[in-house]
Amino acid sequence: MNRKTTRIIFIIFVFIFIIVGITAVFYSLGYRINFKNYKIQKTGGIYIKTQPKNVIIKISSQNEFEKIYPDTSSIIQSGTLIQNLLPKIYNVKIDKTSYLPYYKTLKIEESLVAELFNIFLIPEKIKVDNFISVRGNIIIDSNNNTKFIIQNEKTGIYYLYDINNPEKILNLSSLYSNTNKSTKIKKITFVPFNPQNFIVEDSSGLNILDSEHLSITSIIKAPLFWGIKNSNIYFIKKSPDIKNPKIILYSYNLVFQKETAVIQIPKNILSSTTLAKIKASDGNDKVAFLDEFNSLYLFNQSKNSIEKISANVTDFDFSQSNEILAYLNLNGQINILFFKDYNGEITQKAGDKIEINLSNKELIKSIAWYEDSFHLFVKYPNEIYFTEINILSQLNVYKILSNVSQLYYNIKNNNLFFINSGNLQGINFNNL
């Protein structure tokens, strides 16, 4: 081989080395050739996090074969990162044996990673735990998922049940009436930190019933309406000034037994002094209340202000994160109001609102947040559904239960309870 031939071969190999090197560098930087338009484009990716784990991820785009990716989540990495996807629209399907599939359509953009990290798969057959037979049909309250206050709607009687001691049934209505001179219970709930004690509303106001020592202690006189969150009772009450009566929002701390005036409610705010519901956020920095004319108001402690959120509201709930308020309109539309900037699967600014319209929405009775602040339980007359709030493409909505008349979700223990054919039953979502 002469010198000229050797030089030509050397030049060819140098050229190949340069081409391969440049290609490798561009590949490592995420560039790919799009053979549909023969352009070099920067790729993107998808980060997927599911509950439960060990799923199969299927990704496809128009006129292309479906690609299957394993779930690579671990103790170190909570999700699966799928890289080197050309910018376009992809269909994502999450599969797991014995679970209902999850679907989502995503737009992948150059140099960006789309996120799906609130995927909650629902089993095809949900395990229902059967606890005890009960005489009532409405779950009023629960303490530590073992003791339950249950009311018989027909008789109005309140019963106390302990699933660890099913033979012991306490008629709370009789106990209170016998202890307090035939006074009837209007409303009752547990004292959060003492399952032997109860907060009872009667014709005089709010009292603490000590079922162990059979004593009653008055704590609040004549509230217009009240609700409890953690160790605080929030209530609305008229001031004692007869000439210039004021409507004031108060709080009462059960631990320190201290009553505090929170804010005076302007007369132009409340259209009625009769309320349908009052609830505080988990951090106690916000209190929402619904009047009898279906107007929803929000007290914001950081701003020391009250504002009207919406008319024609039938139900509402604060998320566990304290950052979102969900409320249900009379027409069945579910509204999601963000108090803070939200960055994740969906991106929202503080004050933004998104709307969710489910099938047969006019039949929806109530809503409740799931613990992840990204899913909602939705109660129809005899069914309970579970929906995500990611409206960027198709909603994943699953039927959880049928032939159930009430929704009671204990967010602290992640249990859904209901009464079916005279039996107290439940679903532990930690075990799904």
Buried (B, 14 or more C-beta within 10 A) or exposed (E): EEEEEEEEEEEEEEEEEEEEEEEEEBEEEBBBEEEEEEEEBBBBBBBBBBBEBEBBBBBBBEEEEEEEBEBEBEEEEEBBBBEEBBBBEBBBBBBBEEBBBBEBEBEBBEEEBBBBBBBBBBBEEBEBEEBBEBBBBBBBBBBEBBBBBBBBEEEEBBBBBBBEEEEEBBBBBEBBBEBBEEBEBEBBBBBBEBBEBBBBBBEEBBBBBBBEEEEBEEBBEEBBBBBBBBBBBBBBBBEEEEEEEBBBBBBBEBEEEEBEEBBEBEEEBBBEBEBBBBBBBBEBBBBBBBBEEBBBBBBBBEEEEBEBBBEBBBBBBBBBBBBBBBBBBEEBBBBBBBBEEBEEBBEBEEEBEBEBEBEEBEEBBBBBBBBBBBBBBBBBEEBBBBBBBBBBBEBBBBBBBEEBBBBBBBBEBBBBBBBBEEEBBBBBBEEB
